[in-house]
Amino acid sequence: MVTSIAFSPDGTQIVSGSYDNSVRVWDALTGKQVQECQGHTFSVTSVAFSCDSTHIVSGSHDNSIRMWDALTGRQVQEFQGHIDWLTSVAFSPNGTQIVSGSYDNSVRVWDALTGKQVQKVQGHTHPVASVAFSPDGTQIVSGSHDNSVRVWDALTGKQVQEFQGHTFR
C-alpha cells in the first residue's frame, strides 16, 4: 500500500513511500522506477523532496527519519529521537532543516546536514498527523488527532496560533 507521494520541485520525478518499507523514485514522464531506497524496517508513512530535488526525506513506523541522495538512493542521514511512529516529514524551503510529526504527540525540527535535533515542540495532546513549513521557513504548522491546527515559531518553538473547529466523526 502506498502511503505518501510527492513531486520533485522540478516536476521530473515522483517519490513514493509504502507499507513494503521502501522509498521509490519514479520518472514522472515515463513512469519507470529510477531508484529504490532501502533501510527502513517498518512502513514508510511520509516522503518529501528537498527544494533542489537532490535529497529525499522519509518518515517511518520504525520511528526513524532518513534522508536519501535522490540520484543514487544512498542513505546520507538518519534522524533518531521520536519514540513512536512517524506520520509526516517536510523540508524547510531552503533545505537546511526537516520538520517531523509523530504519534509521540511531538513536532521536531532537525538540522538536515548534521542530523541533530534543533527543536522539540510540544503542545498537542494526541498524535501529530501532518507538518509543514511556511513558505519563508519562519513558521511550522501542525495538525493533530486532537483536532487542532497549530502554528509554531520555527526558531523558538513557541506556539503562535491555534485553530479549532475540526471534529472527529
C-alpha positions as CSV (number, residue, x, y, z in Angstrom):
1,M,0.0,0.0,0.0
2,V,1.4,3.4,-1.0
3,T,1.1,5.8,1.9
4,S,2.8,9.0,0.7
5,I,3.8,10.6,-2.6
6,A,5.4,13.9,-3.8
7,F,6.6,15.5,-7.0
8,S,10.2,16.8,-7.1
9,P,10.2,20.6,-7.3
10,D,11.4,20.5,-11.0
11,G,8.5,18.1,-11.8
12,T,10.7,15.4,-13.4
13,Q,10.4,12.8,-10.6
14,I,7.9,11.4,-8.1
15,V,8.8,9.8,-4.8
16,S,6.6,7.3,-3.0
17,G,6.6,5.6,0.4
18,S,4.9,2.3,1.1
19,Y,4.0,-0.4,3.6
20,D,6.7,-2.5,2.0
21,N,9.3,-0.4,3.9
22,S,10.6,1.2,0.7
23,V,11.1,4.6,-0.8
24,R,10.9,4.6,-4.6
25,V,11.7,7.3,-7.1
26,W,9.9,7.3,-10.4
27,D,10.5,9.2,-13.7
28,A,7.4,11.4,-13.9
29,L,7.3,11.2,-17.7
30,T,7.9,7.5,-18.4
31,G,6.6,6.0,-15.1
32,K,9.8,3.9,-14.8
33,Q,11.3,3.3,-11.4
34,V,14.7,5.0,-11.3
35,Q,15.7,4.4,-7.7
36,E,14.8,2.3,-4.7
37,C,15.9,3.4,-1.2
38,Q,16.1,0.6,1.4
39,G,16.8,1.0,5.1
40,H,13.5,1.5,6.9
41,T,12.5,-1.6,8.9
42,F,8.7,-0.8,9.0
43,S,6.2,1.1,6.9
44,V,7.2,4.3,5.3
45,T,4.5,6.9,6.0
46,S,5.8,10.2,4.6
47,V,8.1,11.3,1.9
48,A,9.3,14.7,0.5
49,F,11.9,16.2,-1.9
50,S,14.3,18.9,-1.0
51,C,13.9,22.3,-2.8
52,D,16.7,21.5,-5.2
53,S,15.5,17.9,-5.9
54,T,18.8,16.4,-4.7
55,H,17.5,14.8,-1.5
56,I,14.5,12.9,-0.2
57,V,13.4,12.7,3.4
58,S,11.2,9.8,4.7
59,G,9.5,9.0,7.9
60,S,8.5,5.6,9.1
61,H,6.7,3.5,11.6
62,D,10.2,2.3,12.6
63,N,10.3,5.7,14.5
64,S,13.1,7.0,12.2
65,I,13.6,9.7,9.7
66,R,16.0,9.1,6.9
67,M,17.5,11.3,4.2
68,W,18.5,9.9,0.9
69,D,20.5,11.0,-2.1
70,A,17.8,11.2,-4.8
71,L,20.3,10.3,-7.6
72,T,21.9,7.3,-6.0
73,G,19.3,6.1,-3.5
74,R,22.0,6.0,-0.8
75,Q,21.1,6.9,2.7
76,V,23.0,10.1,3.7
77,Q,21.5,10.7,7.2
78,E,19.4,9.1,9.9
79,F,17.5,11.1,12.5
80,Q,16.6,9.5,15.8
81,G,14.6,10.9,18.7
82,H,10.9,10.2,18.2
83,I,9.6,7.4,20.4
84,D,6.6,6.4,18.3
85,W,5.5,6.2,14.7
86,L,6.4,9.0,12.3
87,T,3.4,10.4,10.4
88,S,4.8,13.4,8.5
89,V,8.1,14.9,7.3
90,A,8.9,18.0,5.3
91,F,12.0,20.0,4.2
92,S,12.3,23.7,5.0
93,P,12.1,25.9,1.9
94,N,15.9,26.3,1.9
95,G,16.5,22.6,2.5
96,T,18.6,23.1,5.7
97,Q,16.0,21.8,8.1
98,I,13.5,19.0,8.3
99,V,10.3,19.0,10.4
100,S,8.6,15.8,11.6
101,G,5.4,14.9,13.4
102,S,4.8,11.7,15.3
103,Y,2.4,9.5,17.3
104,D,4.5,10.6,20.3
105,N,2.5,13.9,20.1
106,S,5.6,16.0,19.3
107,V,6.8,18.1,16.4
108,R,10.6,18.1,15.9
109,V,13.0,20.2,13.8
110,W,16.2,18.7,12.6
111,D,19.4,20.0,11.0
112,A,19.5,18.3,7.6
113,L,23.3,18.4,7.4
114,T,24.2,17.1,10.9
115,G,21.1,15.1,11.7
116,K,20.9,16.8,15.1
117,Q,17.6,17.8,16.7
118,V,17.4,21.5,17.0
119,Q,13.8,21.9,18.3
120,K,11.2,19.8,20.1
121,V,7.8,21.3,20.1
122,Q,5.1,20.0,22.4
123,G,1.5,21.1,22.9
124,H,-0.6,18.6,21.0
125,T,-2.4,16.1,23.3
126,H,-2.8,13.4,20.6
127,P,-0.6,12.2,17.7
128,V,0.6,14.7,15.2
129,A,-0.7,13.8,11.8
130,S,0.8,16.4,9.5
131,V,3.5,19.1,9.5
132,A,4.8,21.7,7.1
133,F,7.0,24.8,6.9
134,S,5.7,28.2,5.9
135,P,6.9,29.4,2.5
136,D,9.5,31.7,4.2
137,G,10.6,29.0,6.7
138,T,9.9,31.1,9.8
139,Q,6.9,29.1,10.9
140,I,5.8,25.5,11.2
141,V,2.2,24.3,11.1
142,S,1.0,21.0,12.5
143,G,-2.3,19.2,12.5
144,S,-3.2,16.6,15.1
145,H,-5.6,13.9,16.2
146,D,-6.6,16.3,18.9
147,N,-8.5,18.2,16.1
148,S,-6.3,21.3,16.3
149,V,-4.1,23.1,13.8
150,R,-1.2,24.8,15.5
151,V,1.3,27.3,14.2
152,W,4.8,27.5,15.8
153,D,7.7,29.8,15.5
154,A,10.4,27.7,13.8
155,L,13.2,29.4,15.7
156,T,11.9,29.4,19.2
157,G,9.4,26.6,19.1
158,K,6.8,28.8,20.8
159,Q,3.2,28.4,19.7
160,V,2.0,31.4,17.7
161,Q,-1.6,30.3,16.9
162,E,-4.1,27.5,17.4
163,F,-7.1,26.8,15.2
164,Q,-10.0,24.7,16.5
165,G,-13.0,23.6,14.5
166,H,-12.4,20.1,13.2
167,T,-14.3,17.3,14.8
168,F,-13.8,13.6,15.0
169,R,-16.7,11.7,13.3
